[in-house]
Amino acid sequence: MELFWTQIVAHWWAILLGGAGGFAYYKFVGCRTGACPITSNPWVSTLYGALIGALLSS
């Protein structure tokens, strides 16, 4: 049972770190013209990073 909770916690950490990475990408790299579908919006960029984190932790 302990291994199960460890895996869940690790999965959520990966999601949180992916979201933070997505937001950092928006903040520091971003899109100057506003025409980029992912990096022009902080919400989309954060959610995309969280999705990537979730996929990589599976």
C-alpha positions as CSV (number, residue, x, y, z in Angstrom):
1,M,0.0,0.0,0.0
2,E,2.9,2.3,0.7
3,L,4.3,1.9,-2.8
4,F,0.9,2.9,-4.2
5,W,0.9,6.3,-2.3
6,T,4.5,6.9,-3.2
7,Q,3.7,6.5,-6.9
8,I,0.7,8.9,-6.6
9,V,2.8,11.5,-4.8
10,A,5.6,11.2,-7.4
11,H,3.0,11.5,-10.2
12,W,1.6,14.8,-8.7
13,W,5.0,16.2,-8.2
14,A,5.7,15.6,-11.9
15,I,2.5,17.4,-12.8
16,L,3.3,20.3,-10.6
17,L,6.9,20.6,-11.8
18,G,5.6,20.3,-15.4
19,G,3.1,23.1,-14.8
20,A,5.8,25.3,-13.3
21,G,8.1,24.5,-16.2
22,G,5.3,25.5,-18.7
23,F,4.7,28.8,-16.9
24,A,8.5,29.5,-16.7
25,Y,8.6,28.9,-20.5
26,Y,5.8,31.4,-21.0
27,K,7.4,33.9,-18.7
28,F,11.0,33.7,-20.0
29,V,10.7,32.6,-23.6
30,G,7.1,33.3,-24.5
31,C,5.8,34.8,-27.7
32,R,6.3,38.4,-28.6
33,T,3.7,38.6,-31.4
34,G,0.9,36.7,-29.6
35,A,0.4,34.4,-32.6
36,C,1.9,31.3,-30.8
37,P,-1.0,29.1,-29.7
38,I,0.8,27.6,-26.7
39,T,3.2,30.2,-25.4
40,S,1.1,33.3,-25.8
41,N,-1.3,32.4,-23.0
42,P,0.0,31.6,-19.4
43,W,-3.0,29.2,-18.7
44,V,-2.4,27.2,-21.9
45,S,1.3,27.0,-21.4
46,T,0.9,25.9,-17.7
47,L,-1.6,23.3,-18.6
48,Y,0.5,22.0,-21.5
49,G,3.5,21.7,-19.2
50,A,1.4,19.9,-16.6
51,L,0.2,17.5,-19.3
52,I,3.8,16.8,-20.4
53,G,4.8,16.2,-16.8
54,A,1.9,13.7,-16.4
55,L,2.8,11.9,-19.5
56,L,6.5,11.6,-18.6
57,S,5.7,10.3,-15.1
58,S,3.5,7.5,-16.3
